[in-house]
């Protein structure tokens, strides 16, 4: 797959407004996807997000872990080695876990998605997999195989605490979806051949880190012409529903949100409205994809007292793409860090006020989208 390839205009859109096409196409196709999911017996088999897997180059694993310890509320809960590589699991009581791994020898199925010009220097680095809790994994896998879904293994992997399988990487996002069925109260992500390792890294003793909580959402950059395919593919594999989209026409950008419930992790897709033509006209989203390929752009963490957190993060070495945007009157404040040199992922810090249920205001999303052009 060539992640730097140019977009092809969808058939039948010549002379029409791309924003209207994006809306009409998704609206026309969405009911059938949701009906097929129900009719297939998939409803209720996939629950909320349990973990994400971020792979790094071997020499960058330890610095990447140290960075998350320093700039989030996460703590190390597990450290183990398996034949496939080394893993740190970081988590909090109120968050899906983040498994930081470095792959050992062997084929990397995500490698073809890491070949865009600005990603080639770190060819094994990306947020690779979203792992969701599953019920009756055998039934789920059987149904999805019958629907043509391909998995990375021929059978479900059996581990001491869980059973697990994951899809092949999506042609639209480069992401894989994993499905984990816990066997009992144990919640270790270590496989049957795992060797426990001692933890050498310590959590910094910084009281304000307790104000940074769980993983709120991530945003995956997808091409304009594949935006609807990416959303519908995700809905067909999970229990999520399409919630809403915000169009920023001045920046050729759409931010689309899929949710399981108000209180669960949200999956965000950001794309262009129209396909890439050139860096200036196509805006920061399509320009990012041209440089880095389709991938997760940022992870957002729920934050209290964001003014204090923003100040402390800056004083402890974090750099930002944008100052705090938003206000209590608007319902939220948020900011973007510069990308990590070890994972290429941006951290978002978001503070919602008085039960605000959104992810941004229209003015915020424009400012944040514009800021990504500074990467």
N, C-alpha and C positions, 0 to 999 in steps of 0.2 A: 504493500500500500504506500502511495506517495502522498505524504501529508502536506506537501507544498503545492499540490496540483491546483489548477484554477477551477473555479466553480462553473457549472454548466447551468444556464438559465432553464428553469422548469418549463416543460411544454405547455403552451397555451397562455403564457404570461406576457408575451411580447405586447408592448403597448399598454399594459395594465399596471396598476399600482401594486407594488410588491407587498406593501403592508396589508392591503385588502386581500391579496392572494394568501398570505400567511394565515389570516384569520379564517377565511372561507375554507381553506384546505383542511385546517385542523378541525373546525366545526363539522365538516362533512365526514371526516374519518373517525372522530372520537367515539360517537355512539356505538359503532360496530365493534370497536376494540373492547369497550367495556361490556357489551353484550356477550361477545365471544368469551371473555374472561369468566363471566358468570355461568354461561352455558357449559363451559368446559369443566366446571366444578372447582375452580381455583380460589374462589372467594374464601377468605379466612385462613388460607394455608400459609400466607406470608405475613409476618407482623412487622414490628419496628426495627430500626437499625441497631445492630449489636456492635459493629466495629467497622473501621476502615483500615485498609492496608496500604501503607506508603513504602515503596521500595527505593533504596538509595544505592549509590555506588559504595563498595565495601569501605573505602577510606572515609566516607562521609557519614556513615551510620552513627558513630558516637557523637560527632558534632551536631547532627540533626536531632538526636535525643536530647542533648544538653540544651539546645535552643528551645525545644518545647518545654522542658523543665523550667527554663528561665523566663519564658514569656507567656505561659498559660498556667492554669490551675492543675494541670495533669501531673500525676505521680507514676513512677514505675511500679507496676503490679506483678510483672513476670519478665524473666530473661532466660532464654533457652536457645540451644542450638539443635538443628535437625539436619538431615542429609541435604535438604534443599537450601539451607542457609541459617543465618542468625536472626533472632527476633527479640525486640523489646516490646512489651505491651504497656501502654500508658493509659491511665483512666482516672476518673473521679466517680463519686457516688451518683452524680446527676448527668452522666454523659455516656454515649457510646465510646468504646475504647478506640485507641489509635495504635495499631500494630506497626511498628517501625522495623523493617526487615532489610536484609542485604542478601541477595540471592547468591548461592554458591555456583558451582559448575552446572552446566546443563542449559537446555533451551529456555529462552525467555520469550513467552508468547506475546509480551507487550512491546518487544524491541521494534517491530515495524512501525509502531505508532510514535516512536521517539526520535524520528529521523528528520524533523523539520530543522531548518538552519540554526536556530538558536537553542535547540535541544540536543543536538548531536554530541556536544561535549560531555553530556551526562546521559548516555544512551540507555541506561537501566533505571532511570529516575522518573517516578511519577506516582501520584496516588492511583493505585491500580484497581482496587477492589472495594466494593461496598458489601458488607456482610449483613444479611437480614435474618432475624429469627424465623424459623419455619416450624410448622406443625405437620406431622405425617409426611416426612420428607420423601418417602418412597412413592406415595401417591402423587405428590407435586412433580417429582422428576419424571414419573411415568407419563403424566399428562403433558408436560412440556416437551418431552422427547417426541410424543405423538404429534405435537404441533410444529415440530421442526427445529426446536431449540437445541443448540449444540453445547456440550459441557467439556471442560478440560480433561476430565477423567471418564473412563468407561463406566465406573461404578462409584457409589457413594463412599467417601473416605471414612473409615472408622477409627476413632481416637478414644482415649480413656473417658473423657467427659462429654464428647459430642460426636455427631455424624455431620458430614460436610460435603458440599459439592459447589462448584462455581462454573459460570458460563464462560465460553470463549470471549475474548474482548470484542466489544461492539464495534462494528465498522463505522458507526456514526459518532461515537464518543471516545473510543479507545479504552473505556472502562469495562470491568467485569463485575457481575453481580454474584455474590456468594450467598449460600443458604445454610444455616447452621441449626441443628436440632440438638438441644441439650438433653443428655440422658438422665440427669438428676440434678441435685443442688450444686454440684461442682461447676465452676466456670473458668477452668483453665483452657487456654487456647493451644496448649502444647500437644503435639501429636504423639503417636504411639512410640516413635523412635527418638523423642526429644530428650536432650540432656540438659538438666537445670544448670544454670550458670549463676555465679555470684554477681550482685549488682554493685558496681564500683561508683556509679554516679549518684550524687545526692541532690535532693531537691533544695534549691536555694531558700534560705530562711528569710523570706521577704513577705511581711504580713499582707501587703496589698494583692499578692497573687491569689489570695482567697476570694477576691472580688471577681475573678475570672472563672466562669463556670463551664458548663458543658458545650458540646458541639451543637450548634443551632442549625446550621445548614452548610452546604457546599455549593459552589457554582461551577458548572462544567461549560467550557466554551465549545460550541458546535457551529458548523457552517450554516449559513442562511438557508441553503437549499436542503439541508438535512435536519433542520430544527424540529419539524413536525415528526419526522421518522424517529428521531432520538427520543422525543417525549412519548410517543405511542409505544415504542419498543419497551421503554421503562415501565409504563403502565401495564403492559401485557405480562410482565415478569413479576410484578409486585402487587400489593394491595392498595397502592396509592391512587389518587385521583388528580386530574388537572384542576388547579385552583384559579389562577389568573395570570395575565401577562401585562407588562408595562412596555409600551413602545416609546423609544426616544428617537424620533425621526431625524432630529438634527445631527445625531451621532450614528445613524444607521444601526440601531441596536434594539433588540427585544430581550427583556428579562422575563422568563416564564417560570412559574412555581408549581410544583407538584407536592401534594401533602397527603399524609395518612390521617392525621388529626391535627388540631390546633397545637397540641402539646408535644408532638413528635418531631423528630428531625425532618427538615424539609429538603427536597431535592430541587435545585435551581439550575436552569439551563439558560445560558446567555448566547445569543447569536446575532448575526447581522439581520437586518430586514431584507436587504437585497444582497446578492453575491458580491464577492470581492472584484473590484476593478483596479484600484490603485490605493496606496496608503492614505492619501489625503481624502479622497472621496468616500472611501469605504469605512472609515471610522476605526476606533481603537479595538473593537471586538474582532472584526475580520482581519485587521492587521495583526493582532495577537496570534490568531490561528495560523496566519501565513508564516509567522516567525517561530511559533512553538508547537504547532499542531493542535488537534483537538485534545483537551485535557482539563482536569480540574484546575481552575484558576485560583480560587481561595477557599479557605475554611473559616467559618464565622463562629465566634465564641460569645455566648451570653455573658454580659458584663454588668456589674453594679458600679456605681460611682465612677462613671467612665472618665470624667474630667481628671480625677486623681489617678486612675489607671493609665490614661494617656500620658500624663506628666511623668509618672514613675517609669513607664516603659521607655520613654525617651531618655530619661536620665540614666537608664541602665543599658543604653546602647542601641535600642531599636530605632530604625529610621522609617519614615512614613511616606506614602505616595500622596497623602492629602491630610490636612488638618481635620479635626472633628467637624462633622457636618450634622445639621439637625438641631433640635432643641426640645425641651420638655413640652412646649406648646404644640409642636408638630407631632410628638408622640415617641420620638426616638432620636438618639445620637449614634454615630458610627464613624469608623475610620478604616483605612487600609494600610497595612505595613508594606514596606518594600518586599519583593520576593525573597524567600530564603535562598542563600547560595547553595544549600545542601539538598533542598527538595524542589526548588523553583515554585513553591506555593506561597501565596500571600495569606497573611492572617487578617481577618476582619474582626473587629471588636464592636459589639452592638449592645446598646442599652435601650430597652423599651420602658416607657413610662406609663403608669396608670393602666396596665393591662392592654396596651397597644398591641394589635394582633398582626401587624404587617411586618415587612422586611425592609422597607424604605418608603420615603415619600417620592413624588415625581421629581422634585428638585434634588433630593438626595441621590437618586439613582442616576440622574444626569451627571452630577458632580463626581460620583464614584466611577462611573463609566469613563468619563473624560480623564480621570486620574490614572486609569490603567494605561493610557497612551504614553505615560511617562516611563514605563518599564523599559 
